[in-house]
Amino acid sequence: MKKFVNDPKNFVPEMLEGLALANPDTLRYVPDYNLIMRAEGPSDAKVSIVQGSGSGHEPAHVMTVGKGMLDAACPGDVFAAPPTDYVYETIKLLNSAKGVLLLVNNYTGDKLAFDMAQELAEAEDISVRTLFIDDDVSVQDSTYTVGRRGVAGNFFVMKAVGAAAERGADLDELVRIGEKVNSVTRTMGMALTACTPPAKGSPLFDLPADEIEMGVGIHGEPGRRREKLMPADAIVDELLGAVVGDLPFESGDRVALMVNGLGGTPISELYLVYRRAHRQLEAQDITVGRNYVGEYCTSLDMAGASITLVRLDDEIESLLAEPAEIAIRVF
């Protein structure tokens, strides 16, 4: 598999350095801790929002650092949780008078690293809370986790608590908002191909050309089942049916609909997926109030997509509508 790679061990640091060089006015790179943070540093006027997880899911999370979203992200290596000391040092660097909120996707390694870092920080009288995100409806337990996985729905938690933090909300209020958004967010994804980690140089798992993986995880974890390739509308109907039926979403609901690419699917195909999802929701009298199409939480170069729904109310929709200044630029 051909990739832009020098030494695989330096893949993440070189990516982070490039990100900082491309955004010199807004981002700062701290190589000692794989840390990307806002250039102006923490502000005592707001809670600092920090997200972690492994690399390989870009733009999550390092490219969502900026006003209105994260204050910092400290990723680990590709598909690996950050070391506890990286998280601990990040908490100390991002500490503000209003405290620090850690957002953690529900994976065993991430939970261990962030829980231990929080304990170390609290021993130094730093006010810090942790919020776990678990929006994936595909499976209850999987290779990397106990309980549901955190996947593309983490974007909506980041966006909501980031906006509320800019408004001056305190730590308890941010936890309330984050838990509320997580509770009404559901996602399911599927893979058309496997992904290829730089250090491995070959596909992470074997997926025959005529098969798909329904419910795949963002690290290539097994989903619900292997299935023969089917038309796009049939794939969308299965993903959407699982998501709608889980909460469940009901007639009269107003939702945010996200079609997220996993890294190797053209935007044209994502809009084809969006078309079917939108029409199917309309047929169920579920109104799409906000829509998101593109790559938000990827799995390196995996071809595939996930569908996320968020049940909106006035509070959540207001927070999602707030502007953000992050490294993802359209033009």
Beta strands, then each sheet from edge to edge (+ up, - down):
strand 1: 27-30
strand 2: 35-38
strand 3: 48-51
strand 4: 72-73
strand 5: 100-105
strand 6: 128-133
strand 7: 185-191
strand 8: 211-214
strand 9: 225-228
strand 10: 254-261
strand 11: 287-294
strand 12: 304-311
sheet 1: 1+ 2- 4+ 3+ 5+ 6+
sheet 2: 9+ 8- 7+ 12- 10+ 11+
end
